[in-house]
Amino acid sequence: MDLWVLQKRPTGMVEPFELTRLREEARSLDIRFETVAPEEIDLIVSRGGRRSIRRCGAEVQLPDVLLPRTGSGTDYFSLAILRQLEHLGVAVVNRSSAIEAVKDKLYAHQILAQSNLPIPRTMLVRFPVDPHLVAQQIGFPCVIKLLVGSYGDGVVLSRDPASFRDLMELVSGLDRSQSLILQQYIGTRPGKDLRVWVIGGQVIGAMLRSSTDGSFKANISRGGDGQAFPLNPELERLARDSAAALNLDIAGVDMLFDGDGYSICEVNSAPGFQGFETATGLNVARLVLEHCRSTVQLLPPVHPQLQAQNAAT
């Protein structure tokens, strides 16, 4: 099997952990593995079949499967690449429509709510923001989020109306066109949450993340501590249903402890797994690649007209 991983070029000299692990496991599974940066690709919209894709200016043999690892940083051009490859019969895991939906945090929560899944009370606001309405509908403390973000960036906790007004004044002074998401603060277990991995509709494991600096955010990328967490039927059901509602083959579902149950905080289309592998002992990279291979085997035949175009090229 030929596999491409769509990943933006790293800003530093060190390759991301996830990419290294996927490369190692691909070698053991006899998968031909290449990393491709979006900026290497040119798209030509025509009836030219596989000639409509160029890599570094040259025609290339397209892969059997593409694994996008651009996550919340997926821009318009990256989505266009995914759509073009999907049109050409390449298996894309996750698909462009799912990645686009998850990237928009408000839209993702709308989908989860429509699926009757438990989420914190959520509100979209624009300037000027009415603190009284926020107090009535969300309450304080409340969590303030940018519409797009990852690794806990662009997420702050406002503890009372006075600090909320100060923060809104600061943000409006920088960009009054900015829309923000406000969410109910779930404080059952402050500074702790769960990351649950779902692959191909199956929950493979869960990790308890704990803040180590007093922050309400427990992201491992911010220095949080990770430990294996035992699965239970409710946890598995919520994670599986969240991934299904958003049409994600591969998902990292973040959950908050909410009373005796859980509330879905966020769902990720390209979750990191360095801390998860360490905490759980699971070989996430291998499971991801095995799912990619099974997806290719289950693909329906390419449409005859498209098959003829590809053969001609």
Backbone as a ProteinNet text record, in pm:
[ID]
protein_1_A
[PRIMARY]
MDLWVLQKRPTGMVEPFELTRLREEARSLDIRFETVAPEEIDLIVSRGGRRSIRRCGAEVQLPDVLLPRTGSGTDYFSLAILRQLEHLGVAVVNRSSAIEAVKDKLYAHQILAQSNLPIPRTMLVRFPVDPHLVAQQIGFPCVIKLLVGSYGDGVVLSRDPASFRDLMELVSGLDRSQSLILQQYIGTRPGKDLRVWVIGGQVIGAMLRSSTDGSFKANISRGGDGQAFPLNPELERLARDSAAALNLDIAGVDMLFDGDGYSICEVNSAPGFQGFETATGLNVARLVLEHCRSTVQLLPPVHPQLQAQNAAT
[TERTIARY]
83.6	0	87.3	50.3	117.1	37.2	104.8	38	110.6	32.1	83.3	28.2	112.5	67.2	77.1	-36.5	-37.5	-9	106.6	152.5	227.9	196.2	269.1	414.1	503.1	645	670.8	749.6	777.4	853.4	823.5	891.1	1033.9	1062.3	1196.8	1267.4	1379.5	1460.3	1415.5	1340.5	1301.5	1166.9	1160.8	1036.3	937	808.5	708.8	708.1	686	685	591.6	469.5	369.2	416.7	483.2	532.5	642.3	730.9	837	778.4	679.9	619.3	544.5	472.2	401.6	499.9	612.1	713.4	771	799.1	854.1	757.2	630.2	532.7	501.5	504.4	482.3	589.2	711.9	822	796.4	748	724.7	603.1	509.8	389	404.7	524.6	551.2	458.6	440.1	362.9	460.8	446.7	531	479.1	562.6	521.4	592.5	514.8	572.8	500.2	576.7	514.1	507.8	393.6	370.6	321.7	385.9	341.8	243.7	140.3	43.9	109	214.4	278.6	353.3	369.4	432.6	334.2	203.4	100.2	43.8	24.6	-48.9	-171.1	-283.6	-408.9	-448.6	-486.5	-541.1	-682.2	-780.5	-919.3	-954.9	-969.4	-998.2	-1057.7	-1074.7	-1119.8	-1001.4	-884.9	-763	-730.2	-826	-799.5	-683	-591.1	-480.6	-375.9	-390.6	-303.2	-338.7	-446.9	-489.4	-415.2	-321.4	-239.1	-92.6	-22.6	122.5	187.4	302.2	379.6	517.5	551.4	677.3	690.6	577.1	575.4	572.3	577	583.8	464.2	429.2	325.9	378	289.6	329.6	224.9	268	175.3	102.3	-29.6	-104.4	-107.7	-123	-121.9	-255.3	-256	-381.7	-462.7	-390.9	-458.7	-381.4	-455.7	-396.6	-442.6	-347.6	-376.9	-347.7	-450.1	-425.2	-386.7	-280.3	-237.8	-229.3	-316.9	-315.1	-409.3	-508.4	-593.5	-659.9	-659.4	-725	-652.9	-530.3	-456.3	-486.3	-586.7	-622	-679.4	-611.9	-658.7	-735.8	-778.8	-860.6	-786.8	-658.3	-583.7	-569.1	-544.4	-533.2	-664.2	-777	-907.2	-928.1	-882.5	-895.9	-817.2	-699.3	-619.5	-695.5	-750.9	-823.9	-943	-1017.2	-1134.8	-1094.8	-985.4	-941.1	-900.5	-828.5	-786.4	-905.4	-1001.9	-1123.9	-1193.8	-1201.5	-1265	-1193.8	-1061.5	-982.5	-977.4	-1054.4	-1064.1	-962.8	-887.2	-792.5	-869.9	-841.1	-903	-840.5	-922.7	-874.7	-931.5	-841.9	-879.5	-815.4	-892.8	-1036.2	-1069.5	-1200.1	-1243.8	-1249.5	-1243.7	-1237	-1356.4	-1476.6	-1596.7	-1593.5	-1542.3	-1534.1	-1430.3	-1315.1	-1209.8	-1257.6	-1327.2	-1379	-1479.6	-1566	-1666.3	-1600.3	-1502.5	-1438.8	-1354	-1296.9	-1213.8	-1293.5	-1421.2	-1509.3	-1570.7	-1520.5	-1561.1	-1710.2	-1765.9	-1908.2	-1991.5	-1956.6	-2032.3	-2023.5	-1905.1	-1889.4	-1981	-1991.3	-2080.5	-2227.1	-2261	-2398.2	-2432.7	-2338.3	-2360.9	-2376.4	-2289.9	-2297.8	-2430.1	-2472.6	-2598.7	-2717.1	-2713.3	-2820.8	-2826.4	-2712.4	-2706.2	-2739	-2784.6	-2826.4	-2711.4	-2591.8	-2475.2	-2448.1	-2400.3	-2382.1	-2262.6	-2288.8	-2182.9	-2204.7	-2100.1	-2121.3	-2212.3	-2293.2	-2375.6	-2283.4	-2315.5	-2223.9	-2294.9	-2222.1	-2279.7	-2178.4	-2224.1	-2140.7	-2170.6	-2066.1	-2086.4	-2002.2	-2047	-1972.3	-1980.2	-1896.5	-1890.3	-1999.2	-2057.4	-2031.5	-2098.1	-2031.6	-2082.1	-2159.1	-2274.9	-2358.2	-2325.1	-2253.1	-2215.7	-2336.9	-2447.7	-2567.3	-2626.2	-2626.9	-2677.2	-2587.3	-2456.2	-2361	-2386.4	-2408.4	-2434	-2560.8	-2663.6	-2790.3	-2780.8	-2713	-2713.7	-2598.9	-2482.7	-2364.9	-2325.7	-2326.8	-2285	-2134	-2090.1	-1947	-1907.7	-1783.7	-1682.5	-1731	-1670.8	-1700.4	-1570.7	-1572.9	-1456.7	-1474.6	-1370.7	-1372.9	-1277.5	-1328.9	-1249.3	-1254.3	-1143.3	-1144.8	-1216.7	-1268.1	-1342.2	-1253.9	-1123.8	-1029.9	-908.2	-860.7	-741.1	-714.3	-595	-559.4	-454.3	-428	-327.8	-358.6	-486.4	-521.7	-496.1	-444.8	-422.6	-556.6	-564.5	-686.4	-800.4	-768.9	-871.2	-835.3	-926.4	-901	-1024.3	-1002.3	-1110.2	-1136.2	-1261.3	-1301.2	-1381.5	-1333.3	-1389.8	-1508.2	-1520.4	-1629.7	-1660.5	-1775	-1813.3	-1709.6	-1642.1	-1544	-1426.7	-1370.5	-1258.8	-1305.4	-1431.4	-1485.8	-1492.6	-1541.3	-1549	-1410.3	-1312.9	-1175.8	-1121	-1144.2	-1093.9	-1162.2	-1293.2	-1365.2	-1316	-1283.1	-1228.8	-1094.7	-1012.7	-881.8	-898.3	-982.6	-1000	-1062.8	-1161.5	-1226.7	-1131.2	-1035.2	-934.8	-840.2	-823.3	-735.6	-809.3	-933.4	-1007.6	-1156	-1233.1	-1376.4	-1455.4	-1393.7	-1463.1	-1456.9	-1378.6	-1358.7	-1484.9	-1525.7	-1633	-1569.2	-1634.9	-1582.7	-1687.1	-1638.4	-1726.1	-1714.7	-1828.3	-1832.3	-1894.3	-1834.4	-1885.9	-1897.9	-1996.6	-2015.8	-1890.7	-1845.2	-1729.9	-1776.9	-1721.7	-1754.5	-1644.5	-1676	-1572.3	-1574.3	-1629.4	-1634.7	-1495.4	-1403.3	-1264.5	-1173.3	-1149.2	-1070.5	-931.1	-888.2	-753.9	-737.8	-848.9	-842.2	-944.4	-904.2	-998.7	-953.4	-1028.3	-997.9	-977.6	-880.2	-862.4	-892.8	-992.7	-1034.3	-1009.9	-942.4	-911.5	-1012.2	-1060.3	-1151.8	-1090.8	-1082.5	-1031	-1128.2	-1181.5	-1272.2	-1394.9	-1446.2	-1565.9	-1541	-1414.8	-1380.8	-1300.9	-1339.3	-1263.4	-1144.6	-1023.3	-904.1	-848.6	-880.8	-828.8	-856.7	-827.8	-851.9	-733.9	-709.6	-602	-657	-624.2	-655	-543.6	-580.4	-483	-501.6	-391.4	-396.5	-300.1	-350.3	-265.3	-160.2	-39.5	67.2	109.8	40.8	79.6	-34.9	-142.5	-255.6	-353.8	-326.8	-416.2	-539.8	-649.1	-768.6	-754.7	-649.1	-624	-523.9	-555.4	-472.8	-396.6	-384.4	-320.4	-179.2	-148.6	-13.4	89.2	51.6	144.6	182.3	103.6	132.6	197.9	244.6	313.1	227.7	104.3	16.7	66.9	16	54	-52.9	-10.7	-104.5	-93.9	-210.3	-215.2	-327.2	-307.3	-412.6	-537.1	-654	-780.7	-868.5	-930.1	-1010	-1134.8	-1164.1	-1284.4	-1406.8	-1520.3	-1647.7	-1751.5	-1867.2	-1964	-2007.1	-2028.7	-2072.6	-1963.4	-1840.7	-1727.9	-1711.5	-1717.9	-1704	-1816.9	-1939.5	-2053.9	-2043	-2009	-2000.6	-1889	-1774.7	-1663.6	-1698.8	-1754.1	-1791.3	-1899.4	-2000.2	-2108.7	-2061.1	-1966.4	-1912.3	-1838.7	-1753.3	-1680	-1776.4	-1879.6	-1976.4	-2055.9	-2096.6	-2175.3	-2098.3	-1965.6	-1881.3	-1816.8	-1855.5	-1805.7	-1653.5	-1596.6	-1452.1	-1415.8	-1327	-1271.9	-1172.2	-1094.7	-993.7	-1024.8	-1038.2	-1078	-1015.1	-980.3	-943.3	-1054.2	-1128.4	-1243.8	-1202.9	-1213.1	-1178.8	-1306.4	-1305.7	-1424	-1390.3	-1488.4	-1478.7	-1559.9	-1513.2	-1592.8	-1706.4	-1829.4	-1947.1	-2040.7	-2030.2	-2107.8	-2066.3	-2162.4	-2132.9	-2107.6	-2114.2	-2095.6	-1988.4	-2008.1	-1908.5	-1977.2	-1900.7	-1945.4	-1837.8	-1878.6	-1782.8	-1730.6	-1601.4	-1538.4	-1500.9	-1442	-1388.7	-1359.4	-1361	-1324.9	-1218.4	-1112.4	-997.4	-986.8	-957	-946	-804.2	-704.2	-565.5	-498.2	-545.8	-492.3	-347.9	-271.7	-138.1	-146.7	-42.4	-50.1	79.5	169.7	292.8	262.2	189.2	154	62.5	-26.1	-122.5	-52.1	42.6	116.5	195.8	258	337.1	250.3	132.9	46.1	-22.3	-64.2	-146.8	-68.9	48.3	123.1	68.2	-31.4	-90.8	-4.6	-3.4	68.9	-29.4	-51.2	-150	-111.3	16.1	60.6	26	49.1	19.1	-131.1	-210.3	-356	-409.6	-353.9	-395	-363.9	-242.8	-203.1	-282.1	-310.2	-390.7	-531.7	-585.7	-717.7	-712.2	-606.6	-591.9	-589.8	-518.2	-510	-645.8	-719.1	-850.5	-947.8	-932	-1017.7	-997.5	-873.6	-844.4	-907.6	-899.9	-955.3	-1106.5	-1172.2	-1318	-1371.6	-1283.2	-1328.9	-1409.8	-1518.7	-1592.8	-1510.4	-1541.8	-1467.8	-1477.7	-1371.9	-1372	-1475.7	-1544.9	-1646	-1583.6	-1651	-1592.6	-1537.9	-1608.3	-1560.7	-1430.9	-1424.7	-1302.2	-1190.7	-1222.8	-1122.9	-1061.8	-1146	-1097.4	-1007.5	-1044.8	-961.7	-825.4	-827.3	-701.9	-613.8	-675.3	-598.9	-534.3	-607.8	-555.5	-436.4	-427.7	-318.5	-198.2
-119.3	0	124.7	221.5	351.2	448.5	514.3	605.9	739.5	848.2	982.1	1034.3	1104	1178.6	1327	1395	1538.7	1611.8	1675.9	1739.9	1866.7	1976	2099.4	2082.4	2149.7	2138.2	2183.5	2106.9	2145.2	2276.3	2355.5	2484.9	2468.7	2360.8	2335.7	2226.8	2183.1	2081.8	1940.2	1925.3	1792.9	1753	1631.4	1580.7	1553.8	1586.5	1558.4	1410.7	1384.6	1248.6	1158.4	1208.1	1126.1	1082.7	1171.5	1138.9	1032.5	1045.4	945.4	808	804.4	676.6	614	694.5	640.5	584.6	652.2	604.4	469.9	458.5	333.6	217.6	239.8	131.3	99	198.5	173	79.5	96.4	10.5	-134.5	-153.9	-290.8	-353.5	-270.6	-321.1	-326.5	-295.4	-296.7	-199.2	-82.6	24.6	128.3	164.3	268.3	403.5	475.1	589.9	715.9	822	950.9	1062.1	1162.7	1282.5	1387.9	1454.7	1554.3	1681.8	1793.2	1922.6	1985.3	2052.6	2114.1	2204.8	2275.1	2368	2297.6	2165.8	2091	2058.1	2076	2028.9	2143.9	2117.5	2206	2131.1	2201.1	2142.3	2205	2120.8	2167.3	2111.1	2199	2155.1	2135.9	2010.4	1976.3	1836	1783.3	1644.8	1550.7	1593.1	1519.4	1408.3	1365.4	1253.5	1283.4	1191.5	1206.4	1305.9	1358.3	1467.3	1598.1	1598.5	1721.5	1744	1656.6	1670.6	1675.6	1776.3	1784.6	1795.4	1731.5	1744.8	1797.7	1910.6	1978.8	1999.1	2026.1	2058.1	1939.2	1818.2	1699.4	1608.8	1530.2	1429.1	1318.8	1267.9	1164.2	1054.8	937.7	828.6	858.1	865.5	897.9	779.2	807.1	699.1	625.1	512.5	441.9	511.4	572.8	636	760.3	861.5	983.5	999.5	1024	1047.5	1194.1	1278.4	1419.9	1436.2	1512.7	1542.6	1694	1768.7	1913.9	1965.2	1886.4	1919.2	2054.9	2129.4	2259.6	2362.3	2331.2	2420.2	2395.7	2314.5	2285.1	2410.4	2461.3	2582.4	2546.2	2648.6	2626.7	2540.8	2567.5	2493.6	2346.5	2320.1	2181.1	2106.5	2171.9	2110	2083.4	2175	2155.4	2033.4	2011.6	1893.3	1766.7	1765.4	1647.7	1618.3	1721.5	1702.1	1647.7	1700.1	1654	1507.3	1468.3	1329	1236.5	1283.3	1204.1	1182	1287.6	1277.9	1177.4	1165.9	1076.3	934.1	905.2	768.8	730.7	828.6	800.4	795.5	696.7	689.4	796.8	887.8	995.1	972.5	960.1	924.6	1027	1123.8	1151.7	1230.8	1227	1295.6	1447.1	1519.6	1665.4	1727.2	1675.7	1734	1721.1	1609.2	1588.2	1681.7	1695.5	1783.4	1928.1	1969.1	2105.9	2132	2034.5	2051.4	2061.5	1976.2	1972.9	2097.6	2151.3	2271.3	2387.9	2397.5	2503.2	2455.8	2507	2455.4	2473.7	2586.2	2607.5	2509.1	2492.9	2401.1	2259	2219.1	2085	2066.1	2167.7	2156.7	2155.1	2226.7	2221	2079	2013.2	1876	1782.4	1797.8	1712.6	1733.2	1859.3	1888.4	1828.8	1838	1780.5	1629.3	1568.5	1423.9	1387.2	1486	1464.8	1415.8	1466.4	1430.6	1542.3	1508.7	1609.8	1700.8	1830.9	1931	2043.6	2119.5	2238.4	2338	2413	2516.2	2612.8	2640.5	2712.7	2831.1	2939.9	3063.5	3131.1	3176.7	3254.2	3401.5	3481.9	3624.4	3708.6	3828.4	3926.8	4059.4	4151.4	4278.8	4373.8	4454.2	4455.8	4337.8	4281.9	4167.1	4216.8	4161	4197.8	4105.3	4154.5	4068.4	4013.3	4088.7	4041.2	3918.7	3921.6	3806.7	3685.2	3708.3	3599.4	3539.1	3624.2	3576	3491.7	3532.3	3459.9	3326	3326.1	3207.8	3110.6	3160.8	3075.5	3071.1	3187.5	3195.3	3212.5	3240.8	3255.7	3158.6	3104.3	3125.7	3075.2	3128.6	3078.3	3065.9	2976.6	2951.7	3029.3	3100.6	3180.5	3115.6	3091.2	3022	3097.6	3091	3133	3025.7	3065.2	2969.3	2856.4	2885.4	2784.4	2785.7	2667.2	2659.9	2517.5	2493.5	2359.9	2371.6	2259.9	2251.2	2347.5	2388	2477.2	2623.4	2655.7	2795.5	2864.4	2991.1	3066.5	3025.8	2971.1	2929.7	2990	3069.6	3131.5	3114.7	3126	3115.3	3252.7	3297	3422.9	3388.9	3433.9	3386.7	3468.8	3594.5	3678.1	3786.9	3856.8	3960	4070.4	4109.6	4217.9	4179	4058.3	4013.9	3990.3	3948.9	3927	4059.3	4166.7	4296.7	4346.1	4327.6	4371.2	4297.5	4167.6	4087.5	4126.5	4151.3	4190.7	4325.9	4416.2	4545.9	4528.4	4438.2	4412.9	4353	4248.7	4182.1	4276.1	4354.7	4445.9	4553.6	4591.2	4688.1	4633.1	4501.2	4437.8	4407.4	4354.1	4314.6	4303.4	4407.4	4406.3	4313.9	4269.8	4178.4	4034	4009	3872.4	3820.2	3699.4	3630.5	3532.1	3511.7	3425.1	3323.3	3210.7	3109.5	3118.3	3123	3116.4	2983.6	2919.1	2789.9	2784.8	2711.3	2682.1	2613.3	2657	2594.3	2473.5	2357.6	2233.9	2209.9	2229.4	2227.5	2106.5	1994.9	1875.6	1830.4	1825.4	1789.2	1889.1	2005.3	2112.2	2064.4	2107.5	2073.5	1930.7	1857.7	1718.9	1697.1	1620.8	1578.4	1445.4	1395.1	1265.8	1282.4	1214.5	1202.7	1057.5	1037.7	904.1	892.4	785.9	763.6	667.4	705.7	622.7	601	475.7	441.5	343.9	383	294.1	255.9	348.3	320.3	242.3	211.4	136	224.7	223.2	296.1	210.3	265.5	185	208.9	322.8	348.7	491	519.1	651.4	690.3	820.7	874.1	987.2	984.3	1093.8	1196.9	1320.8	1428.7	1520	1555.1	1638.6	1755.3	1873.6	1992.4	1981.6	2028.5	2025.5	2165.7	2269.3	2407.1	2489.7	2421.3	2492.7	2545.6	2525.3	2572.5	2483	2538.9	2456.8	2374.3	2399.1	2323.6	2212.8	2091.1	1975.1	1918.6	1995.2	1943.5	1892.5	1773.2	1716.8	1808.1	1870.7	1958.3	2080.9	2110.9	2225.3	2180.5	2055.9	2006.5	1926.1	1892.4	1812.3	1669.5	1602.3	1463.1	1369.3	1256.9	1160.9	1024.3	964.5	829.5	752.1	620.8	536.5	545.4	545.7	554.6	438.8	366.2	249	289.5	215.8	240.8	189.2	251.8	203.5	223.9	159.1	164.8	306.6	395.5	531.8	607.8	594.8	662.3	614.7	485	429.7	476	474.4	514.5	659.5	748.6	890.8	918.1	853.2	873.8	820.9	702.2	641.2	723.3	768	845.3	983.2	1041.7	1172.3	1162	1060	1040.6	1013	931.7	898.4	1021.4	1104.7	1224.1	1318.3	1321.7	1411.3	1340.7	1214	1135.1	1120.2	1104.3	1087.3	939.7	891.8	757.3	751.7	859.6	869.5	994.8	980.9	1095.7	1088	1204.2	1219.4	1297.8	1234.1	1296.8	1339.3	1469.8	1523.1	1538.4	1481.8	1483.8	1540.5	1612.5	1667.1	1580.9	1570.2	1505	1599.9	1550.8	1634.9	1562.2	1595.5	1523.1	1376.7	1287.1	1143.9	1095.1	1185	1145.1	1228.8	1253.5	1322.6	1423.9	1525.9	1624	1635.1	1641.5	1643.1	1784.4	1801.8	1933.2	1964.9	1867.3	1893.5	1760.6	1763.3	1645.1	1687.6	1608.6	1642.6	1545.7	1599.7	1515.8	1464	1525.8	1478.6	1486.8	1408.6	1419.2	1371.2	1439	1390.1	1264.8	1181.9	1058.5	1024.2	1120.4	1091.2	1059	1148.3	1123.4	1004.3	983.9	873.8	738.6	723.8	597.1	570.5	675	659	616.5	681	654.4	518.7	479	358.2	236.1	256.8	144.1	93.9	161.9	120.5	167.5	87.1	123	195	323.3	400.3	411.5	433.5	449.2	325.9	208.6	85.4	69.2	101.3	89.2	184.8	304.8	401.6	348.5	296.1	245.8	121.7	35.3	-83.4	-43.7	62.1	109.8	168.2	242.2	296.8	184.4	77.6	-35.2	-102.9	-119.6	-182.7	-94	39	131.6	116.5	100.6	81.4	-47.3	-151.1	-281.3	-277.9	-187	-179.3	-77.2	-4.4	99.3	38.8	105.1	58.7	82.3	13.7	33.9	179.4	227.5	362.2	370.1	484.8	505.1	478.4	405.5	367.9	486.8	599.9	714.3	767.5	776.7	823.2	723.1	594	489.4	502.5	532.1	548.5	671.3	780.1	900.5	873.6	802.3	772.9	681.9	584.3	493.2	569.4	669.1	746.9	831.9	863.5	947.3	864.1
0	0	0	-81.1	-84.2	0.7	94.6	185.6	189.9	177.1	199.3	331.2	405.7	522.2	487.4	487.1	459.7	589.6	595.3	719	681.7	749	724.4	765.7	694.9	726.7	869.4	945.6	1084.4	1090.3	1193.3	1206.6	1257.1	1328.8	1379.4	1300.5	1352.8	1286.4	1321.8	1431.1	1478.7	1419.4	1363.3	1308.1	1421.6	1401.6	1505.4	1544.2	1671.7	1724.1	1644.5	1617.4	1549.7	1411.4	1341.3	1207.5	1214.5	1311	1328.4	1359.2	1448.5	1485.9	1367.9	1293.1	1177	1074.4	1056.2	962.3	1008.5	1138.5	1193.2	1172	1205.4	1193.7	1048.5	961.3	818.6	763.9	810.1	765.1	806.5	928.6	976.2	909.4	859.8	792.9	640.8	592.2	447	373.6	432.5	370.1	316.9	189.5	130	177.2	250.8	331.2	283.3	260.4	224.7	298.8	342.9	398.2	288.2	280.5	176.2	243	211.2	262.7	163.6	211.3	118.5	15.1	54.5	-38.9	-152.2	-144.7	-253.4	-365.5	-339.5	-431.2	-515.1	-643.6	-733.5	-784.7	-791.9	-838.2	-971	-1064.5	-1191.9	-1202.6	-1208	-1215.4	-1362.3	-1402.3	-1541.2	-1544.2	-1664.7	-1678.5	-1698	-1654.2	-1681.9	-1585.9	-1506.6	-1416.6	-1325.2	-1313.1	-1218.8	-1266.4	-1386.1	-1427.8	-1357.2	-1284.4	-1217.3	-1086.1	-1052.6	-931.5	-973	-924.2	-942.1	-805.1	-792.2	-669.4	-705.8	-651.3	-683.4	-833.9	-898.4	-1039.7	-1133.2	-1081.7	-1167.2	-1142.6	-1247	-1230.5	-1138.1	-1054.4	-958.8	-956.6	-912.9	-887.1	-756.3	-761.8	-641.4	-546	-417	-318	-315.9	-247.3	-221.7	-113.5	-16.9	96.3	138.5	181.9	234.8	378.8	468.1	609.6	640.1	652.6	684.8	831.4	854.9	991.5	1012.4	942.4	952.7	1062	1101.8	1215.9	1206.2	1319.4	1323.8	1236.9	1194.6	1105.2	958.4	929.4	790.6	725.5	624.4	557.6	430.9	357.9	238.4	135.8	115.1	13.6	52	180.6	225	203.3	232.3	207.8	59.4	-25.4	-169.8	-215.7	-157.9	-190.2	-151.6	-31.8	15	-76.4	-113.2	-198.5	-334.9	-390.1	-521.2	-517.1	-412.9	-401.7	-378	-299.9	-281.2	-415.3	-496.2	-627.4	-717.5	-698.4	-782	-728.3	-624.6	-575.8	-470.5	-417.8	-310	-177.8	-94.9	37.4	126	177.7	264.3	404	502.5	640.1	735.5	786.3	777.4	650.5	613.6	493.7	516.3	402.5	406.9	478.3	453.7	515	666.6	717	862	923.5	858.5	910.1	912.7	807.5	800.9	912.4	940.4	1046.2	1183.3	1210.5	1341.8	1364.9	1257.5	1270	1326.7	1291	1340.1	1472.6	1583.3	1714.2	1740.1	1696.9	1720.4	1639.6	1511.6	1425.9	1479.7	1525.7	1582.2	1702.9	1787.9	1903.4	1862.3	1754.7	1703.5	1659.7	1592.7	1547.1	1666.8	1766.6	1885.4	1958.7	1969.1	2036.8	1961.3	1827.4	1746.2	1761.2	1796.3	1818	1962.8	2039.7	2178.6	2267	2239.1	2319.3	2420.6	2539.4	2644.4	2616.4	2609.5	2590.9	2691.8	2724.3	2808	2734.3	2809.2	2747.6	2673.4	2547.3	2458.9	2395	2377.2	2323.8	2231.4	2116.3	2024.6	2047.6	2068.3	2094	1997.8	1974.6	1897.9	1973.5	1938.2	2009.9	1961.5	2053.1	2198	2268.4	2368.3	2443.6	2565.1	2587.8	2702.3	2819.7	2922.3	3035.8	3110.8	3112.6	3183.7	3114.1	2979.7	2904.4	2927.2	2931	2956.8	3094.7	3194.3	3329.8	3335.6	3259.3	3259.3	3187.4	3071.8	2985.4	3013	3050.6	3070.8	3217.8	3283.3	3422.6	3435.3	3556.4	3584.9	3694.7	3685.9	3582.3	3445.6	3337.8	3204.2	3125.5	3028.1	2942.8	2813.5	2772.4	2649.9	2550.1	2427.6	2326.6	2194	2120.4	1981.4	1899.8	1782.2	1699.4	1649.8	1627.8	1578.9	1669.1	1706	1789.2	1832.9	1886.2	1934	2043	2110.6	2217.5	2332.8	2348.3	2457.7	2427.8	2308.1	2272.5	2247.8	2282.5	2259.6	2349.4	2468.2	2564.8	2700.3	2757.6	2888.2	2975.7	3106.5	3203.9	3263.9	3255.3	3317.7	3442.7	3558.7	3684.9	3735.1	3688.5	3738.4	3636.3	3651.7	3554.2	3538.6	3645.3	3636	3546.4	3567.8	3483.9	3340.9	3324.3	3190.2	3114.2	3179.3	3113.1	3074.2	3162.5	3131.5	3010.2	3006.4	2895.6	2764.3	2768.4	2647.9	2596.6	2687.2	2646.1	2575.3	2627.9	2567	2427.8	2415.6	2287.7	2185.2	2226.9	2132.3	2084.8	2170.1	2129.4	2024.6	2023.2	1924.5	1795.2	1806.6	1686.1	1719.7	1687.7	1718.3	1626.2	1516.3	1424.9	1473	1577.5	1627.9	1695.6	1660.1	1731.9	1829.2	1941	2045.1	2086.8	2135.5	2194.1	2346.2	2411.3	2557.1	2596.6	2697.2	2741	2892.5	2934.9	3076.4	3131.9	3247.3	3311.7	3391.6	3358.5	3429.7	3532.3	3659.8	3762.5	3853.4	3806.7	3892.4	3934.4	3837.9	3869.1	3800	3862.1	3798.8	3758.3	3641.1	3595.1	3549.6	3532.2	3486	3375.2	3274.7	3171.8	3113.7	3017.6	2955.5	2806.6	2753.2	2608.4	2571.4	2486.7	2444.1	2294.1	2254.9	2113.5	2050.9	1931	1853.7	1715.8	1673.9	1540.6	1476	1360.6	1287.8	1367.8	1448.3	1526.7	1654.1	1683.7	1804.7	1900.8	2027	2128.9	2168.9	2152	2179.5	2319.6	2381.8	2514.8	2558.3	2685.7	2742.4	2831.3	2837.7	2920.4	3006.9	3134.6	3225.3	3215.8	3183.4	3176.1	3297.4	3362	3482.1	3467.8	3497.4	3497.1	3607.3	3579.1	3679.3	3723	3668.6	3701.3	3759.6	3799.7	3856.5	3755.1	3626.6	3521.3	3513.6	3459.7	3438.3	3311	3231.8	3108.9	3137.6	3089.8	3124.4	3005.2	2896	2774.7	2802.7	2749.4	2764.2	2697.3	2583.8	2512.6	2594.3	2700.2	2787	2918.1	2921.6	3040.4	3134.6	3092.9	3176.9	3191.7	3292	3319.9	3265	3206.7	3149.8	3215.3	3244.7	3301.9	3233.7	3220	3162.2	3249.2	3184	3255.1	3209.3	3304.2	3265.2	3187.7	3082.1	3003.5	3078.2	3051	3101.6	2991.3	3000.5	2891	2852.1	2950.5	2916.4	2842.7	2890.3	2826.8	2682.6	2662.1	2527.8	2436.8	2488.7	2406.4	2362.8	2455.8	2423.1	2322.3	2340.4	2246.9	2108.9	2103.9	1976.2	1906.1	1980.8	1920.3	1875.4	1947.5	1907.8	1775.1	1763	1637.4	1522.8	1548.1	1443.5	1401	1497.1	1464.9	1374.2	1391.5	1312.3	1193.4	1170.1	1055.6	1056.2	1174.8	1187.3	1200.1	1113.1	1127	1242.1	1256.3	1361.7	1441.9	1572.6	1654.5	1792.4	1843.6	1982.8	2050	2138.3	2203.2	2343.4	2370.6	2501.8	2583.7	2704.4	2790	2926.5	2981.1	3115.2	3211.4	3334.9	3438.8	3475.5	3464.7	3487.7	3584	3712.7	3812.8	3815.2	3799.2	3794.3	3652.1	3554.9	3415.6	3347.6	3218.3	3137.5	3046.3	3009.1	2910.7	2804.1	2678.3	2567.2	2548.7	2568.1	2557.7	2413.2	2344.5	2210.7	2142.1	2008.8	1930	1829.9	1818.5	1733.9	1617.1	1498.2	1378.9	1356	1417.1	1403.8	1539.9	1635.9	1772.4	1781.4	1866.9	1896.1	1981.7	1976.9	2056.6	2128.7	2141.8	2214.9	2361.1	2428.1	2567.2	2583.3	2484.1	2492.2	2483.9	2391.4	2381.5	2509.4	2563.1	2684.5	2802.1	2814.8	2930.2	2922.1	2802.4	2788.9	2742.6	2683.1	2628	2495.9	2439.7	2312.8	2195.4	2090.6	1969	1876	1902.5	1827.9	1680.7	1653.9	1515.6	1432.3	1487.3	1414.1	1392.4	1494.3	1480.9	1374.9	1368.5	1266.4	1126.8	1108.6	977.2	937.6	1033.4	1002.7	960.5	1022.9	981.5	840.7	809.4	674.1	570.7	601.8	507.7	490.9	600.5	589	512.4	522.4	449	299.1	256.7	114.6	64.1	144.3	103.2	89.7	163.7	161.7	61.7	-6.5	-99.1	-213.6	-256.4	-374	-500.1	-608.9	-733.4	-779.8	-845.8	-901.2	-1012.6	-1022.4	-1127	-1263.7	-1354	-1483.7	-1563	-1565.1	-1641.6	-1584.6	-1449.6	-1384.7	-1404.4	-1401.2	-1423.1	-1562	-1661.2	-1798.3	-1809.4	-1743.2	-1744.7	-1681.5	-1567.2	-1499.4	-1583.7	-1650	-1735.8	-1850.9	-1902.6	-2017.1	-1977.3	-1848.1	-1803.4	-1760.3
[MASK]
+++++++++++++++++++++++++++++++++++++++++++++++++++++++++++++++++++++++++++++++++++++++++++++++++++++++++++++++++++++++++++++++++++++++++++++++++++++++++++++++++++++++++++++++++++++++++++++++++++++++++++++++++++++++++++++++++++++++++++++++++++++++++++++++++++++++++++++++++++++++++++++++++++++++++++++++++++++++++

